[in-house]
Amino acid sequence: MKARSSLRLPEYDYSRTGMYFVTICLQNRAPLFGQIDGDTMRPSPFGTIVATEIANLERRFADVLVDFSIVMPDHAHLIVALGLQAQRLGIVIGSLKAASAREINRERGTTGVPLWQRGYYDHVVRDDADLERIRAYNATNPLRWTLRHSTR
C-alpha cells in the first residue's frame, strides 16, 4: 500500500502564532451540508451543526479566533487565528471534525461511520494581502459553486 503524503509544510511549527486557511471535506464529497441557491448557501440541519461547531472553537480553545468560515454542501472553509496560548492547529481542527461528526452521526443514526475525509488542507496566511485574497475567495465560493455545477 502506498504511503500517504503529508500536506503539511515540512519543518513548520503548526502551534506557532498566526493565521491559517483550512479546508475540510466530507467523505466521498457527498453534499450533506445543504445546497447553493445562486450565490447563497442554504444549510441543511447538518450544515448548521458544522457552523455551530466552528463557532464553538473559540469557546473550546483558549486563544483561538475564527476570522471567517463558510460551510459548503460538501466541505467547509475557515480562517483560524492561533494566539500564544492556542493548541496546535491539528488539535483544533481534529476537535471540530470529531464534535461535528459525533453530532451529525447521532442525528443520522450512523454512529461510527466516517463523516470527514482524513486530514485537511491548510495554508499558512503570509500577510494582509494574502488574508484579503483568501477572504474574497471564501465570500465568492457559493457563486463559483453555482457556476461550476450549472455547466455540467
C-alpha positions, 0 to 999 in steps of 0.5 A: 500500500502506498504511503500517504503524503503529508500536506503539511509544510515540512519543518513548520511549527503548526502551534506557532502564532498566526493565521491559517486557511483550512479546508475540510471535506466530507467523505466521498464529497457527498453534499450533506451540508445543504445546497447553493441557491445562486450565490447563497448557501442554504444549510441543511440541519447538518450544515448548521451543526458544522457552523455551530461547531466552528463557532464553538472553537473559540469557546473550546480553545483558549486563544483561538479566533475564527476570522471567517468560515463558510460551510459548503454542501460538501466541505467547509472553509475557515480562517483560524487565528492561533494566539500564544496560548492556542493548541496546535492547529491539528488539535483544533481542527481534529476537535471540530471534525470529531464534535461535528461528526459525533453530532451529525452521526447521532442525528443520522443514526450512523454512529461510527461511520466516517463523516470527514475525509482524513486530514485537511488542507491548510495554508499558512496566511503570509500577510494582509494581502494574502488574508484579503485574497483568501477572504474574497475567495471564501465570500465568492465560493457559493457563486463559483459553486453555482457556476461550476455545477450549472455547466455540467 
